[in-house]
Amino acid sequence: MPNEDTPDPRSYYELERDVLYHLTTPEEGQPLWSVEDLNREMDRTDAIDLVNGLRRAGLIHRTSDGFVFATRAAVRMVQMVGHVV
């Protein structure tokens, strides 16, 4: 229908990859992000779903106060493949 919102053309995996890239910026080391900040940075409202999927996969950790950061495995993966767009 013409009045319906068009879905995001990026796949769920690409969005998860973007979250990992935000959590593994090479020039800043291993940053700590809040889920709300990820929502704002990525212009999304469902970053919590992406975070939960990556957490279940063992690629990010979540602190008790809601901040997230990449695991060593995620950092190493990004080091091997780089930030590819």
C-alpha positions as CSV (number, residue, x, y, z in Angstrom):
1,M,0.0,0.0,0.0
2,P,1.3,3.5,-0.7
3,N,0.4,4.8,2.8
4,E,2.4,2.1,4.6
5,D,5.8,2.8,6.1
6,T,8.6,1.2,4.0
7,P,10.7,-1.2,6.1
8,D,14.4,-0.6,6.6
9,P,16.1,-2.1,3.6
10,R,19.1,-3.2,5.7
11,S,18.9,-6.8,7.0
12,Y,18.9,-7.6,10.7
13,Y,22.5,-8.9,10.4
14,E,23.6,-5.6,8.9
15,L,22.1,-3.7,11.8
16,E,23.8,-6.0,14.3
17,R,27.0,-5.4,12.5
18,D,26.5,-1.7,12.8
19,V,26.0,-2.1,16.6
20,L,29.3,-4.0,16.8
21,Y,31.0,-1.3,14.8
22,H,29.8,1.4,17.2
23,L,31.1,-0.7,20.1
24,T,34.6,-1.3,18.5
25,T,35.8,2.0,17.2
26,P,39.6,1.5,16.7
27,E,40.6,5.1,17.5
28,E,38.8,5.1,20.8
29,G,39.5,1.7,22.1
30,Q,36.5,-0.3,23.4
31,P,33.8,2.3,24.2
32,L,30.9,1.9,26.6
33,W,27.5,2.8,25.2
34,S,24.0,3.0,26.7
35,V,21.2,1.4,24.7
36,E,19.5,4.8,24.5
37,D,22.7,6.3,23.0
38,L,22.8,3.6,20.4
39,N,19.2,4.3,19.5
40,R,20.0,7.9,19.0
41,E,23.2,7.3,17.1
42,M,21.7,4.7,14.8
43,D,18.4,6.6,14.4
44,R,16.5,3.6,15.6
45,T,14.1,2.6,18.4
46,D,14.8,-1.1,18.6
47,A,18.5,-1.2,19.5
48,I,17.6,-3.2,22.6
49,D,16.5,-6.1,20.3
50,L,19.9,-5.9,18.4
51,V,21.8,-5.7,21.7
52,N,19.9,-8.8,23.1
53,G,20.7,-10.8,20.0
54,L,24.4,-9.9,20.1
55,R,24.4,-10.6,23.9
56,R,22.9,-14.1,23.4
57,A,25.6,-14.7,20.7
58,G,28.3,-13.9,23.2
59,L,29.5,-10.8,21.3
60,I,28.6,-8.1,23.8
61,H,28.4,-7.7,27.5
62,R,25.8,-5.7,29.4
63,T,26.6,-4.1,32.8
64,S,24.1,-4.0,35.6
65,D,23.4,-0.3,35.0
66,G,22.5,-0.9,31.3
67,F,25.7,-0.1,29.4
68,V,27.0,-2.4,26.7
69,F,30.5,-3.1,25.4
70,A,32.0,-5.6,22.9
71,T,33.5,-8.9,24.1
72,R,37.1,-9.7,23.2
73,A,35.8,-12.1,20.5
74,A,33.8,-9.3,18.8
75,V,36.8,-6.9,19.0
76,R,39.0,-9.5,17.4
77,M,36.4,-10.2,14.6
78,V,36.3,-6.6,13.8
79,Q,40.1,-6.4,13.8
80,M,40.2,-9.2,11.3
81,V,37.6,-7.9,8.8
82,G,37.7,-4.2,9.5
83,H,34.9,-1.8,9.5
84,V,33.4,-2.7,6.1
85,V,30.4,-0.8,4.9
